[in-house]
Amino acid sequence: MLNEKVDDIYQEDFFIDYLKPDIRIVKELPKELQSLDLEAIGSVVTDVDIAKETRPSFYLKHILPLLMKNRVVHFVGFGNRLASDPIPYHLQRLRCRCNFHALQFTPKIQATAALLIQRMRQNATHSGILDENLVGPFAKSKGKIKKDFRYLALHLRFEIDMVAHSLCDFGGGEEEKKELQAYREIHFPGLVELNNSTKVPQPERLKAEGLCPLMPEETVLMLAGLGFKRETRMYLAGAHIYGGKSRLDALTTLFPNMVTKEDLLSPSEIEPFLNFSSQCI
């Protein structure tokens, strides 16, 4: 069943129709199930119940019987999705169809994204091979993009929700620990419960195993190591970076040709997206 806010970002009907050969998706529960107290009958499943990198066998053993018994299961949060290799081919195929084909942005987002792409390419009329998938009918005429019009789009994914959920340490000391713990208690109570009831790896170990989001200053090193030069034109996507603009100092110093949507769009073009961080491009 789809979340009621999905259609703020994606074309809901297209998603449902595209995946019809694979799975039946409904927008609401059947009437006889709408009045059920899902928590009372044990049909609420949280991140506490599903470990990271859980295999398909877990769902067959624990979730399927629950679904067969109660006819409905509600995944709350569902941060630990079935997305870790190895995954059977048929499930990997379904993930690809969902993530790269069935999900189409709403026309409002597509139109604004097309504006951003056009301005990043300095109003060139050529389009890239992914433009049609990203912005649909708003893509410009097809043609080979000249090297001068290429740019790198970067989403740091270093907002407070990702930072807090990771349970990692980002060098902010006690103040950071208190702030992130307070955020978790409000937004990730299941994670707090799990952290209090089980032995969760220490931040140092999480970092050593590559399980922490890259800080902006670490991203700089990675991009430089990959060969991106100082003159690289870069578009920084996303919403508010945890730690504020000062956290981007290393990135903007090494890559001075970095811009955001605020640099490329007028206030009236940005206005429809204000207070909707999930729709930020």
Residue, then its C-alpha position, 0 to 999 in steps of 0.5 A: m500500500l502506498n504512503e499518502k505523500v508519495d504523489d507529492i514527489y512521484q507519479e503515483d498512477f504511473f508507478i502502479d501501472y508500470l508494476k502491474p505485471d509484477i505486483r498489485i499495489v493499492k492506495e488504501l486498505p480494503k474496508e474490512l481491514q481499515s478498522l483493525d488495530l494493527e498494533a494490538i494484533g501484532s501487525v506493526v513491524t519496525d526497524v527493531d524487528i528487522a536487522k540490517e542486511t536481512r535476507p529474503s529468508f527472514y521475510l518468508k519465515h517471520i513476516l509472511p506467516l504474520l501476513m497470512k494470519n492478519r492479512v495486513v502488515h505495516f512496516v514503520g520506518f523500514g530503514n533496513r530494506l531488502a537491498s543488500d547483496p546477494i539478492p536473488y535475480h527476480l528480486q534484484r530485477l524487481r528493485c531495478r524496475c521499481n527504482f529506475h523505471a517505475l518512479q517518475f517525478t511529478p510534472k512540477i518537479q520535472a519542469t523545475a529539474a529541466l530548468l536546472i539542467q538547462r541552466m547548468r548546461q548554459n542554455a544548450t539545446h542538447s540533451g543527455i541520455l538520462d534526461e528523458n528518464l529524469v524530466g520526461p516530456f520536459a527534456k530538450s531535443k536530443g543530441k550529443i552534449k559538448k564537453d564544455f556543457r558537462y557537469l557533476a550533480l552531487h547529493l551529499r545526503f548529509e542531512i540530520d536524519m541520515v546523520a542521526h540514523s547512522l549512529c556515527d560520530f562526526g567530530g562535534g563532541e558532546e553537543e553533537k551527541k546530545e543533538l543527534q540523540a534528541y533527534r533520534e528520540i523524536h524521529f527514530p524511537g525504534l532505533v533508540e530502543l534497539n540501541n538501548s536493548t542490544k550491543v550496537p557497534q561503537p562509532e569507531r567500528l562503524k566508521a572503520e567498516g564504511l558504514c557512516p555517511l561521508m562528511p563533506e570534507e571526506t567527499v572532497l578527498m574522494l572526488a579529488g581522488l577520482g580525478f575531478k579537477r578544480e574547474t569542474r562545474m558542480y551542482l549540489a543537490g538536496a536540502h539543509i546540510y547538517g552543520g550549516k554552510s561552514r561544513l561546505d567550506a572544504l568543498t567550495t574551496l576545492f570546487p569553486n564552480m559549485v552551485t545550488k538551486e538557489d543560485l540557478l532559480s529565481p525566488s518565484e521558481i523556488e517558492p513552490f518547493l519551500n517547506f517541502s524538503s522531500q521535493c528538493i532537487 
